[in-house]
């Protein structure tokens, strides 16, 4: 099949797709408004997919990435289309064939208001220290949310921001702040090592692109304790689950200490999911994010310290004056505004039975 990677990148841009899937023995597919759609009838041969992957590895200009694919079965890096649009690339081997998934990185940053983030989140950006976590499943828009938040800090605060990413997704040009962006693998060997080194580089704000292991989580918590504002991501849904995931990453004999550290340093958990957005005609047009927001209060600190995270949900439900909201309440709000379907509401809600019951009490549904 005579098709180049630039042509596929152009199709991804033209269709407004979030992801491009290249797989042997399958047609090339795009994820558009959350749905996978083929853009050609013919399937790629093993040679086609291998050649497209080889072309991407050549374009990235890093010979170590090709070696990484051969020795470790995969590699991640960033790639740019000729028009400047950037993509996050993950090449992998499966059943001795080559495949890839490319995530389009938006050229223009959406504002926090455009993303639908509530005002309390902007207030968090002025905290002098602590840990702010943005969580959600893969593809839920965590990177976009964090980039938007850092952009506000860059514009409105005079500080030193260090980002640690794998790979770097959004480029930030220093404005009122000084921005240093380090890529794991190219600029520094690991997230944990990058955090340790960052502490010697006079940072005010540190972004940890992914808290993927115990060492990184521990380093991020320490950085937050020592007078820095630290942003991190986890693949969890919900504030309580996020806290439990962090604590459970540590050995039993350290968990009490970690709960104490989190109670002292955790400023907020912003958990999000991304859903197909409905237009006025009920047709899918774009996507919309739903957020769960947990902010620091004395009650929340006590729940974390005393290992009573199962009670956090009730604190979120009653914490509106602190800017808190549950994921289910925001999902219900989006449904009542006609922005998401009933099916999406039920699929993404954490307690669908309660959501349906409350909607009935409010006169929605049968």
HELIX and SHEET records of a PDB file:
HELIX    1   1 UNK A    5  UNK A   15  1                                  11    
HELIX    2   2 UNK A   46  UNK A   60  1                                  15    
HELIX    3   3 UNK A   63  UNK A   72  1                                  10    
HELIX    4   4 UNK A  112  UNK A  115  1                                   4    
HELIX    5   5 UNK A  119  UNK A  124  1                                   6    
HELIX    6   6 UNK A  142  UNK A  156  1                                  15    
HELIX    7   7 UNK A  191  UNK A  198  1                                   8    
HELIX    8   8 UNK A  214  UNK A  225  1                                  12    
HELIX    9   9 UNK A  239  UNK A  248  1                                  10    
HELIX   10  10 UNK A  252  UNK A  265  1                                  14    
HELIX   11  11 UNK A  298  UNK A  305  1                                   8    
HELIX   12  12 UNK A  309  UNK A  311  5                                   3    
HELIX   13  13 UNK A  312  UNK A  317  1                                   6    
HELIX   14  14 UNK A  320  UNK A  322  5                                   3    
HELIX   15  15 UNK A  327  UNK A  336  1                                  10    
HELIX   16  16 UNK A  342  UNK A  348  1                                   7    
HELIX   17  17 UNK A  352  UNK A  361  1                                  10    
SHEET    1   A 6 UNK A  35  UNK A  38  0                                        
SHEET    2   A 6 UNK A  29  UNK A  32 -1                                        
SHEET    3   A 6 UNK A  19  UNK A  23 -1                                        
SHEET    4   A 6 UNK A  97  UNK A 105 -1                                        
SHEET    5   A 6 UNK A  86  UNK A  94 -1                                        
SHEET    6   A 6 UNK A  74  UNK A  80 -1                                        
SHEET    1   B 7 UNK A 178  UNK A 183  0                                        
SHEET    2   B 7 UNK A 160  UNK A 165  1                                        
SHEET    3   B 7 UNK A 205  UNK A 208  1                                        
SHEET    4   B 7 UNK A 229  UNK A 234  1                                        
SHEET    5   B 7 UNK A 130  UNK A 135  1                                        
SHEET    6   B 7 UNK A 266  UNK A 278  1                                        
SHEET    7   B 7 UNK A 284  UNK A 295 -1                                        
END                                                                             
